[in-house]
């Protein structure tokens, strides 16, 4: 890591459909927070209009496993069978070199892993949907996943909700504007 003063790490984790990505995008648009997005690496295929190096670093399963063997990740996980996600060390270093704080939109296990490695530098926020039913409704409204994938995400969410208490803060997303405002205050207070 660089000799420059390192920034802080802000982790947003949640089940799919909780609104965490929307909240993270909102925070990134607030220049006074001085945030930059940590782009995760993944072995899954691109969806829709996703862009390599913007949404994710897309890589083959073979390349992903090579990075695991080289210990290039701060954290990684096999989220679904042969669908790996992880945070490259060089991604966090890139953001710190810019003199910014790192914000993550990341899986629950990955978020807790970052918190455990950088306990005093990390704010870990769990975004909780109002209910599993509402989360499932949001996933269906996105129209990006098959019925099978939605069922898989709902089953995973039920497991992930058990980790909520391990985070610094649980942010319930009943109303998106309120959740955005609350997230802004949490991050502003943490970085100051």
Residue frames as a rotation matrix with the C-alpha (Angstrom) as fourth column:
UNK 1
0.577 0.817 0.000 0.00
0.817 -0.577 0.000 0.00
0.000 0.000 -1.000 0.00
UNK 2
0.223 -0.494 0.840 1.13
0.442 -0.717 -0.539 3.55
0.869 0.492 0.059 -0.67
UNK 3
-0.641 -0.543 -0.542 2.84
0.746 -0.275 -0.606 5.88
0.180 -0.793 0.582 1.75
UNK 4
-0.622 0.516 0.589 0.01
-0.258 -0.846 0.467 8.39
0.739 0.139 0.659 1.20
UNK 5
-0.728 0.497 0.473 -2.58
-0.531 0.030 -0.847 8.73
-0.435 -0.867 0.242 3.94
UNK 6
-0.911 0.411 -0.029 -4.95
0.319 0.747 0.583 5.89
0.262 0.522 -0.812 3.26
UNK 7
-0.465 0.838 0.285 -8.64
-0.694 -0.545 0.470 6.61
0.549 0.021 0.835 2.99
UNK 8
-0.478 0.426 0.768 -11.45
-0.599 0.481 -0.640 4.79
-0.642 -0.766 0.025 4.70
UNK 9
-0.956 0.210 -0.205 -13.51
0.012 0.725 0.689 1.85
0.293 0.656 -0.695 3.51
UNK 10
-0.423 0.892 0.161 -17.30
-0.762 -0.255 -0.595 2.06
-0.490 -0.375 0.787 3.31
UNK 11
-0.998 0.056 -0.016 -19.02
0.044 0.907 0.418 -1.27
0.038 0.416 -0.908 2.77
UNK 12
-0.173 0.985 0.013 -22.63
-0.935 -0.160 -0.316 -1.60
-0.309 -0.066 0.949 1.65
UNK 13
-0.981 -0.085 -0.174 -23.87
-0.129 0.956 0.265 -5.18
0.144 0.282 -0.948 1.72
UNK 14
-0.249 0.953 0.171 -27.33
-0.746 -0.076 -0.662 -6.58
-0.618 -0.292 0.730 1.30
UNK 15
-0.229 0.306 0.924 -29.39
0.488 0.857 -0.163 -9.25
-0.842 0.414 -0.346 -0.38
UNK 16
-0.922 0.000 0.388 -30.21
0.370 -0.295 0.881 -8.63
0.115 0.956 0.272 -4.06
UNK 17
-0.175 0.927 0.331 -33.19
0.574 -0.177 0.800 -6.31
0.800 0.330 -0.501 -4.44
UNK 18
0.108 0.191 -0.976 -32.62
0.977 -0.204 0.068 -4.37
-0.186 -0.960 -0.209 -1.21
UNK 19
0.933 0.256 0.254 -31.65
0.323 -0.907 -0.272 -1.14
0.161 0.336 -0.928 -3.00
UNK 20
0.476 -0.799 -0.367 -27.97
0.429 -0.153 0.890 -1.08
-0.768 -0.581 0.270 -2.03
UNK 21
-0.324 -0.627 0.709 -26.70
0.929 -0.069 0.364 -0.39
-0.179 0.776 0.605 -5.56
UNK 22
0.356 0.546 0.758 -29.07
0.632 -0.738 0.235 2.59
0.688 0.396 -0.609 -5.93
UNK 23
0.964 -0.019 -0.266 -27.91
0.216 -0.529 0.821 3.95
-0.157 -0.848 -0.506 -2.55
UNK 24
0.116 -0.993 0.000 -24.22
0.651 0.076 0.756 3.50
-0.750 -0.087 0.655 -3.44
UNK 25
-0.222 -0.153 0.963 -24.73
0.927 -0.338 0.160 5.32
0.301 0.929 0.217 -6.78
UNK 26
0.775 0.548 0.314 -26.42
0.392 -0.807 0.442 8.17
0.496 -0.219 -0.840 -4.89
UNK 27
0.769 -0.523 -0.366 -23.46
0.268 -0.256 0.929 8.47
-0.580 -0.813 -0.057 -2.50
UNK 28
-0.141 -0.859 0.492 -20.96
0.882 0.117 0.457 8.46
-0.450 0.498 0.741 -5.37
UNK 29
0.095 0.266 0.959 -22.74
0.776 -0.623 0.096 11.54
0.623 0.736 -0.266 -6.79
UNK 30
0.978 0.185 -0.096 -21.96
0.200 -0.705 0.681 13.56
0.058 -0.685 -0.726 -3.62
UNK 31
0.439 -0.884 0.163 -18.52
0.175 -0.094 -0.980 15.10
0.881 0.459 0.114 -4.35
UNK 32
0.246 -0.336 0.909 -18.00
-0.814 -0.580 0.006 16.29
0.526 -0.742 -0.416 -0.77
UNK 33
0.869 0.099 0.484 -17.83
-0.381 0.760 0.528 12.64
-0.316 -0.643 0.698 0.38
UNK 34
0.069 -0.927 -0.369 -14.74
-0.996 -0.085 0.028 12.06
-0.057 0.366 -0.929 -1.81
UNK 35
0.231 0.136 0.963 -15.70
-0.292 0.954 -0.065 8.47
-0.928 -0.267 0.260 -2.65
UNK 36
-0.292 -0.209 -0.933 -14.65
-0.951 0.169 0.260 6.17
0.103 0.963 -0.248 -5.45
UNK 37
0.678 0.721 0.141 -16.30
-0.723 0.689 -0.050 2.88
-0.133 -0.068 0.989 -6.31
UNK 38
-0.446 -0.756 0.479 -14.44
-0.621 0.647 0.442 -0.37
-0.644 -0.100 -0.758 -5.78
UNK 39
0.272 0.477 -0.836 -15.04
-0.935 0.336 -0.113 -2.38
0.227 0.812 0.537 -8.94
UNK 40
0.252 -0.102 0.962 -15.33
-0.510 0.831 0.222 -6.05
-0.823 -0.547 0.157 -8.07
UNK 41
-0.684 -0.425 -0.593 -13.90
-0.727 0.459 0.511 -8.84
0.055 0.780 -0.623 -10.18
UNK 42
0.199 0.763 0.615 -16.24
-0.628 0.581 -0.518 -11.64
-0.753 -0.284 0.594 -11.24
UNK 43
-0.861 -0.441 0.253 -16.15
-0.142 0.687 0.713 -14.85
-0.488 0.578 -0.654 -13.21
UNK 44
-0.011 0.927 0.375 -19.80
0.522 0.325 -0.789 -14.54
-0.853 0.187 -0.488 -14.26
UNK 45
-0.402 -0.040 0.915 -20.94
0.904 -0.173 0.390 -13.38
0.142 0.984 0.105 -17.68
UNK 46
-0.993 0.096 -0.074 -21.91
-0.092 -0.994 -0.059 -9.78
-0.079 -0.052 0.995 -18.38
UNK 47
-0.231 0.972 0.053 -25.60
0.871 0.231 -0.433 -8.90
-0.433 -0.054 -0.900 -17.97
UNK 48
0.711 0.702 -0.047 -27.41
0.609 -0.648 -0.456 -6.39
-0.351 0.296 -0.888 -20.15
UNK 49
0.820 -0.333 0.466 -25.38
0.099 -0.720 -0.687 -3.21
0.564 0.609 -0.557 -20.66
UNK 50
0.836 -0.536 -0.114 -22.66
0.119 -0.026 0.993 -3.95
-0.535 -0.844 0.042 -18.10
UNK 51
0.775 -0.632 -0.025 -19.20
-0.317 -0.355 -0.880 -2.67
0.547 0.689 -0.475 -19.02
UNK 52
0.510 -0.711 -0.484 -15.84
0.801 0.597 -0.033 -4.29
0.313 -0.371 0.874 -18.18
UNK 53
-0.562 -0.827 -0.006 -13.81
0.745 -0.504 -0.437 -2.00
0.358 -0.250 0.900 -15.91
UNK 54
-0.616 0.444 0.651 -16.90
-0.424 -0.883 0.200 0.02
0.664 -0.153 0.732 -14.96
UNK 55
0.488 0.850 0.200 -19.45
-0.715 0.257 0.650 -2.40
0.501 -0.460 0.733 -13.51
UNK 56
0.827 -0.313 0.468 -17.06
-0.088 0.748 0.657 -5.31
-0.556 -0.585 0.591 -12.90
UNK 57
-0.270 -0.845 -0.461 -13.73
-0.939 0.125 0.321 -6.66
-0.214 0.520 -0.827 -13.99
UNK 58
0.808 0.584 0.073 -15.02
-0.537 0.782 -0.317 -9.64
-0.242 0.217 0.946 -15.96
UNK 59
-0.313 -0.929 -0.198 -12.60
-0.949 0.295 0.114 -12.56
-0.048 0.223 -0.974 -16.14
UNK 60
0.100 0.292 -0.951 -12.65
-0.440 0.870 0.221 -16.20
0.893 0.396 0.215 -16.99
UNK 61
0.957 0.263 0.119 -13.04
-0.237 0.479 0.845 -18.78
0.165 -0.837 0.521 -14.24
UNK 62
0.542 -0.827 -0.147 -9.44
0.773 0.560 -0.299 -19.86
0.329 0.048 0.943 -14.95
UNK 63
-0.220 -0.630 0.745 -8.09
0.241 -0.775 -0.584 -16.30
0.945 0.051 0.322 -14.58
UNK 64
0.488 0.468 0.737 -10.11
-0.591 -0.444 0.674 -15.72
0.643 -0.764 0.060 -11.41
UNK 65
0.984 -0.103 -0.142 -8.67
0.170 0.764 0.622 -18.87
0.045 -0.636 0.770 -9.84
UNK 66
0.165 -0.972 0.169 -5.17
0.755 0.015 -0.655 -17.76
0.634 0.236 0.737 -10.89
UNK 67
-0.095 -0.126 0.987 -5.70
-0.306 -0.940 -0.150 -14.49
0.947 -0.316 0.051 -8.99
UNK 68
0.872 0.402 0.279 -6.85
-0.403 0.267 0.876 -16.50
0.277 -0.876 0.394 -5.94
UNK 69
0.746 -0.627 -0.225 -3.68
0.649 0.761 0.028 -18.59
0.153 -0.167 0.974 -6.09
UNK 70
-0.181 -0.835 0.519 -1.55
0.609 -0.510 -0.607 -15.43
0.772 0.206 0.601 -6.40
UNK 71
-0.103 0.262 -0.959 -3.34
0.963 -0.214 -0.162 -13.93
-0.248 -0.941 -0.231 -3.35
UNK 72
-0.828 -0.188 0.528 -4.34
0.423 -0.828 0.368 -10.88
0.368 0.528 0.766 -5.38
UNK 73
0.048 0.961 0.271 -7.68
0.239 -0.274 0.932 -10.49
0.970 0.020 -0.243 -3.58
UNK 74
-0.673 -0.049 0.738 -8.54
-0.656 -0.421 -0.627 -8.76
0.341 -0.906 0.251 -0.31
UNK 75
-0.362 0.623 0.693 -11.61
-0.365 0.590 -0.720 -10.99
-0.858 -0.514 0.013 -0.27
UNK 76
-0.619 0.280 -0.734 -13.30
-0.707 0.208 0.676 -13.38
0.342 0.937 0.069 -2.67
UNK 77
-0.407 0.557 0.724 -16.18
-0.402 0.603 -0.689 -15.81
-0.820 -0.571 -0.021 -2.59
UNK 78
-0.955 0.295 -0.033 -17.90
0.125 0.501 0.856 -18.36
0.269 0.813 -0.516 -4.76
UNK 79
-0.689 0.717 0.103 -21.34
-0.652 -0.552 -0.519 -16.73
-0.315 -0.425 0.848 -4.51
UNK 80
0.652 0.753 0.088 -23.10
-0.617 0.595 -0.514 -19.20
-0.440 0.281 0.853 -6.80
UNK 81
0.487 -0.480 0.729 -21.60
0.379 0.869 0.319 -22.33
-0.787 0.121 0.605 -8.37
UNK 82
-0.133 -0.729 0.671 -18.63
0.971 0.040 0.236 -21.22
-0.199 0.683 0.702 -10.54
UNK 83
0.495 0.249 0.833 -19.69
0.398 -0.917 0.038 -17.58
0.773 0.313 -0.553 -10.08
UNK 84
-0.042 -0.637 -0.770 -16.85
0.998 -0.064 -0.002 -15.99
-0.048 -0.769 0.638 -8.15
UNK 85
0.743 0.154 0.652 -16.72
0.195 -0.981 0.009 -12.39
0.641 0.120 -0.758 -6.96
UNK 86
0.306 -0.667 -0.680 -13.83
0.945 0.126 0.302 -10.64
-0.116 -0.735 0.668 -5.28
UNK 87
0.991 -0.084 -0.103 -12.03
-0.081 -0.996 0.028 -7.40
-0.105 -0.020 -0.994 -4.49
UNK 88
0.460 -0.882 0.108 -8.57
0.676 0.269 -0.686 -7.04
0.576 0.388 0.719 -5.99
UNK 89
0.226 -0.487 -0.843 -5.94
0.823 -0.367 0.433 -5.48
-0.521 -0.792 0.318 -3.70
UNK 90
-0.744 -0.618 0.252 -4.81
0.649 -0.580 0.492 -3.26
-0.158 0.530 0.833 -6.58
UNK 91
-0.057 0.814 0.578 -8.34
0.635 -0.417 0.650 -1.82
0.771 0.404 -0.493 -6.86
UNK 92
0.787 0.292 -0.544 -8.28
0.617 -0.404 0.675 -0.49
-0.022 -0.867 -0.498 -3.28
UNK 93
-0.130 -0.926 -0.354 -4.71
0.728 -0.332 0.600 0.78
-0.673 -0.180 0.717 -3.79
UNK 94
-0.523 -0.006 0.852 -5.81
0.768 -0.437 0.468 2.57
0.369 0.899 0.233 -6.99
UNK 95
0.479 0.818 0.318 -8.52
0.526 -0.557 0.643 4.48
0.703 -0.141 -0.697 -5.10
UNK 96
0.688 -0.293 -0.664 -6.27
0.599 -0.288 0.747 5.30
-0.410 -0.912 -0.022 -2.13
UNK 97
-0.421 -0.873 0.246 -3.66
0.850 -0.285 0.443 6.62
-0.317 0.396 0.862 -4.59
UNK 98
-0.222 0.448 0.866 -6.34
0.590 -0.646 0.485 9.07
0.776 0.618 -0.121 -5.80
UNK 99
-0.967 -0.181 0.182 -6.67
-0.042 -0.588 -0.808 10.27
0.253 -0.788 0.561 -2.18
UNK 100
-0.193 0.978 0.078 -10.26
-0.746 -0.198 0.636 9.01
0.638 0.064 0.768 -1.95
UNK 101
-0.402 0.242 0.883 -12.31
-0.677 0.571 -0.465 6.77
-0.617 -0.784 -0.066 0.29
UNK 102
-0.928 0.042 -0.370 -13.35
-0.234 0.709 0.665 3.38
0.290 0.704 -0.648 -1.09
UNK 103
-0.157 0.920 0.358 -17.04
-0.857 0.054 -0.513 2.49
-0.491 -0.388 0.780 -1.30
UNK 104
-0.983 -0.183 -0.025 -18.10
-0.179 0.909 0.377 -1.12
-0.047 0.374 -0.926 -1.87
UNK 105
0.184 0.980 -0.079 -21.36
-0.980 0.177 -0.088 -2.58
-0.072 0.093 0.993 -3.17
UNK 106
-0.573 -0.688 -0.445 -20.58
-0.650 0.713 -0.265 -6.10
0.499 0.137 -0.855 -2.09
UNK 107
0.156 0.534 -0.831 -21.90
0.028 0.839 0.544 -9.46
0.987 -0.108 0.116 -0.98
UNK 108
0.842 0.313 0.439 -22.53
-0.398 -0.189 0.898 -9.94
0.364 -0.931 -0.035 2.76
UNK 109
0.815 -0.572 -0.094 -19.66
0.535 0.680 0.502 -12.38
-0.224 -0.459 0.860 3.37
UNK 110
0.060 -0.803 0.593 -17.25
0.831 -0.289 -0.475 -10.19
0.553 0.522 0.650 1.40
UNK 111
0.360 0.171 0.917 -18.34
-0.164 -0.956 0.243 -7.12
0.919 -0.238 -0.316 3.35
UNK 112
0.975 0.020 0.223 -17.70
-0.223 0.158 0.962 -8.81
-0.016 -0.987 0.158 6.68
UNK 113
0.553 -0.829 0.086 -14.34
0.833 0.551 -0.039 -10.04
-0.015 0.093 0.996 5.44
UNK 114
0.002 -0.513 0.858 -13.24
0.413 -0.781 -0.468 -6.46
0.911 0.356 0.210 4.63
UNK 115
0.639 0.321 0.699 -14.50
-0.451 -0.580 0.678 -5.28
0.623 -0.749 -0.227 8.04
UNK 116
0.964 -0.265 -0.037 -12.49
0.197 0.610 0.768 -8.02
-0.181 -0.747 0.640 9.81
UNK 117
0.249 -0.926 0.286 -9.28
0.948 0.171 -0.270 -7.10
0.201 0.338 0.920 7.93
UNK 118
-0.674 -0.406 0.618 -9.62
0.340 -0.912 -0.228 -3.32
0.656 0.057 0.753 8.39
UNK 119
-0.118 0.771 -0.626 -11.76
0.968 0.230 0.102 -3.03
0.222 -0.594 -0.773 11.55
UNK 120
-0.129 0.048 -0.990 -10.99
0.617 -0.778 -0.118 0.62
-0.776 -0.626 0.071 12.41
UNK 121
-0.848 -0.278 -0.451 -11.00
-0.153 -0.686 0.711 1.93
-0.507 0.672 0.539 8.82
UNK 122
-0.860 0.510 -0.025 -14.28
0.214 0.405 0.889 0.30
0.463 0.759 -0.457 7.75
UNK 123
-0.501 0.851 0.158 -17.91
-0.687 -0.280 -0.671 1.33
-0.527 -0.444 0.724 8.11
UNK 124
-0.981 0.189 -0.037 -20.00
0.138 0.824 0.549 -1.76
0.134 0.534 -0.835 7.33
UNK 125
-0.491 0.868 -0.068 -23.64
-0.751 -0.461 -0.473 -1.02
-0.442 -0.181 0.879 6.46
UNK 126
-0.859 0.348 0.375 -26.23
0.433 0.885 0.171 -3.74
-0.272 0.310 -0.911 5.93
UNK 127
-0.681 0.686 -0.256 -29.11
-0.732 -0.634 0.248 -2.57
0.007 0.356 0.934 3.73
UNK 128
-0.842 0.426 0.332 -32.20
0.245 0.849 -0.468 -4.49
-0.481 -0.312 -0.819 4.70
UNK 129
-0.708 0.695 0.126 -35.28
-0.021 -0.199 0.980 -4.76
0.706 0.691 0.156 2.53
UNK 130
-0.317 0.665 0.676 -38.58
-0.927 -0.367 -0.074 -4.13
0.199 -0.650 0.733 4.37
UNK 131
0.356 0.420 0.835 -39.44
-0.540 0.822 -0.183 -7.82
-0.763 -0.386 0.519 3.84
UNK 132
-0.633 -0.519 0.574 -38.46
0.088 0.689 0.720 -10.86
-0.769 0.506 -0.390 1.77
UNK 133
0.159 0.801 0.577 -41.73
0.814 0.225 -0.536 -10.44
-0.559 0.555 -0.616 -0.17
UNK 134
0.830 0.110 -0.546 -40.89
-0.096 -0.938 -0.334 -6.83
-0.549 0.330 -0.768 -1.08
UNK 135
-0.174 -0.973 -0.154 -37.36
-0.544 -0.035 0.839 -7.86
-0.821 0.230 -0.523 -2.08
UNK 136
-0.499 0.056 0.865 -38.79
0.521 0.817 0.247 -10.59
-0.693 0.574 -0.437 -4.34
UNK 137
0.626 0.775 0.085 -41.20
0.593 -0.402 -0.697 -8.07
-0.506 0.487 -0.712 -5.89
UNK 138
0.538 -0.508 -0.673 -38.27
-0.507 -0.832 0.224 -5.71
-0.674 0.221 -0.705 -6.62
UNK 139
-0.534 -0.762 0.367 -36.28
-0.190 0.531 0.826 -8.52
-0.824 0.371 -0.428 -8.23
UNK 140
-0.108 0.589 0.801 -39.24
0.817 0.511 -0.266 -9.40
-0.566 0.625 -0.537 -10.47
UNK 141
0.809 0.463 -0.363 -39.73
0.240 -0.823 -0.514 -5.75
-0.537 0.328 -0.777 -11.44
UNK 142
-0.001 -0.904 -0.428 -36.09
-0.451 -0.382 0.807 -5.55
-0.893 0.194 -0.407 -12.57
UNK 143
0.896 0.441 0.045 -36.84
-0.210 0.511 -0.833 -8.20
-0.390 0.738 0.551 -15.20
UNK 144
0.209 -0.896 -0.393 -33.15
-0.959 -0.108 -0.263 -9.22
0.193 0.431 -0.881 -15.40
UNK 145
-0.733 -0.521 0.438 -33.36
-0.640 0.746 -0.183 -12.69
-0.231 -0.415 -0.880 -13.86
UNK 146
-0.459 0.541 -0.705 -35.05
-0.209 0.705 0.677 -15.98
0.864 0.458 -0.211 -14.68
UNK 147
0.599 0.755 0.266 -37.58
-0.524 0.119 0.843 -17.46
0.605 -0.645 0.468 -12.26
UNK 148
0.658 -0.431 -0.618 -34.93
0.574 0.817 0.042 -19.98
0.487 -0.382 0.785 -11.14
UNK 149
-0.418 -0.872 0.253 -32.41
0.533 -0.461 -0.709 -17.17
0.736 -0.162 0.658 -10.47
UNK 150
-0.104 0.470 0.877 -35.00
-0.569 -0.751 0.335 -15.18
0.816 -0.464 0.345 -8.49
UNK 151
0.875 0.444 -0.194 -35.73
-0.140 0.615 0.776 -18.22
0.464 -0.651 0.600 -6.29
UNK 152
0.248 -0.886 -0.393 -31.96
0.804 0.414 -0.427 -18.72
0.541 -0.210 0.814 -5.81
UNK 153
-0.531 -0.447 0.720 -31.55
0.094 -0.875 -0.474 -15.04
0.842 -0.184 0.507 -4.79
UNK 154
0.337 0.739 0.583 -34.48
-0.624 -0.289 0.727 -15.22
0.705 -0.609 0.364 -2.35
UNK 155
0.848 -0.078 -0.524 -33.06
0.344 0.834 0.432 -18.36
0.404 -0.547 0.734 -0.70
UNK 156
-0.179 -0.984 -0.013 -29.67
0.762 -0.130 -0.634 -16.67
0.622 -0.124 0.773 -0.43
UNK 157
-0.279 0.142 0.950 -31.26
-0.290 -0.955 0.058 -13.52
0.915 -0.260 0.308 1.03
UNK 158
0.780 0.625 0.023 -32.90
-0.238 0.263 0.935 -15.52
0.579 -0.735 0.354 3.80
UNK 159
0.485 -0.713 -0.507 -29.41
0.843 0.535 0.053 -16.74
0.233 -0.453 0.860 4.82
UNK 160
-0.384 -0.726 0.570 -27.82
0.572 -0.672 -0.471 -13.29
0.725 0.145 0.673 4.42
UNK 161
0.302 0.597 0.743 -30.37
-0.251 -0.702 0.667 -11.58
0.920 -0.388 -0.062 6.68
UNK 162
0.852 -0.019 -0.523 -28.97
0.456 0.516 0.725 -13.65
0.256 -0.857 0.448 9.57
UNK 163
-0.111 -0.990 -0.089 -25.68
0.970 -0.088 -0.226 -11.69
0.216 -0.111 0.970 9.25
UNK 164
0.396 0.324 0.859 -27.27
0.367 -0.913 0.175 -8.24
0.842 0.246 -0.480 9.60
UNK 165
0.998 0.068 -0.015 -26.33
0.038 -0.354 0.934 -7.89
0.058 -0.933 -0.356 13.29
UNK 166
0.353 -0.935 -0.014 -22.64
0.845 0.312 0.434 -8.43
-0.402 -0.165 0.901 12.45
UNK 167
-0.038 -0.301 0.953 -22.57
0.745 -0.644 -0.173 -5.09
0.666 0.703 0.249 10.61
UNK 168
-0.911 -0.346 -0.222 -21.95
0.409 -0.695 -0.592 -1.69
0.051 -0.631 0.774 12.20
UNK 169
-0.604 0.733 -0.314 -25.34
-0.547 -0.667 -0.506 -0.39
-0.580 -0.134 0.803 11.04
UNK 170
-0.553 0.572 0.606 -28.56
0.765 0.636 0.098 -1.89
-0.330 0.518 -0.789 9.69
UNK 171
-0.786 0.300 -0.540 -30.19
-0.422 -0.899 0.115 0.50
-0.451 0.318 0.834 7.24
UNK 172
-0.316 0.760 0.568 -33.79
0.598 0.625 -0.502 -0.57
-0.737 0.181 -0.652 6.55
UNK 173
-0.981 -0.048 -0.190 -34.85
-0.122 -0.610 0.783 0.54
-0.154 0.791 0.592 3.07
UNK 174
-0.211 0.974 0.083 -38.60
0.673 0.206 -0.711 1.11
-0.709 -0.094 -0.699 3.43
UNK 175
0.899 0.425 -0.107 -38.43
0.265 -0.721 -0.641 4.38
-0.349 0.548 -0.760 1.52
UNK 176
0.392 -0.811 0.434 -35.58
0.894 0.226 -0.386 4.96
0.215 0.539 0.814 -0.93
UNK 177
0.321 -0.275 0.906 -35.22
0.065 -0.948 -0.311 8.72
0.945 0.159 -0.286 -0.37
UNK 178
0.836 0.005 0.549 -35.07
-0.537 -0.196 0.820 8.28
0.112 -0.981 -0.161 3.40
UNK 179
0.802 -0.562 0.200 -32.55
0.467 0.801 0.375 5.44
-0.371 -0.207 0.905 3.02
UNK 180
0.323 -0.689 0.648 -30.37
0.702 -0.286 -0.653 7.62
0.635 0.666 0.392 0.75
UNK 181
0.462 -0.095 0.882 -30.43
-0.378 -0.921 0.098 10.48
0.803 -0.378 -0.461 3.26
UNK 182
0.915 -0.101 0.390 -29.63
-0.337 0.338 0.879 8.16
-0.221 -0.936 0.276 6.18
UNK 183
0.651 -0.712 0.263 -26.77
0.756 0.642 -0.132 6.56
-0.075 0.285 0.956 4.23
UNK 184
0.337 -0.502 0.796 -25.37
0.299 -0.745 -0.596 10.00
0.893 0.439 -0.101 3.41
UNK 185
0.637 -0.044 0.769 -25.35
-0.647 -0.572 0.504 11.02
0.418 -0.819 -0.393 7.09
UNK 186
0.925 -0.299 0.234 -23.74
0.096 0.779 0.620 7.73
-0.368 -0.551 0.749 8.15
UNK 187
0.450 -0.788 0.420 -20.92
0.861 0.258 -0.438 8.07
0.236 0.559 0.795 5.61
UNK 188
0.388 -0.277 0.879 -20.39
-0.001 -0.954 -0.300 11.81
0.922 0.116 -0.370 6.24
UNK 189
0.793 -0.040 0.608 -20.06
-0.602 -0.210 0.770 11.23
0.097 -0.977 -0.191 9.99
UNK 190
0.856 -0.463 0.230 -17.72
0.362 0.855 0.371 8.27
-0.368 -0.235 0.900 9.52
UNK 191
0.352 -0.771 0.530 -15.23
0.833 0.001 -0.553 9.99
0.426 0.636 0.643 7.21
UNK 192
0.396 -0.173 0.902 -15.07
-0.167 -0.979 -0.115 13.21
0.903 -0.105 -0.417 9.28
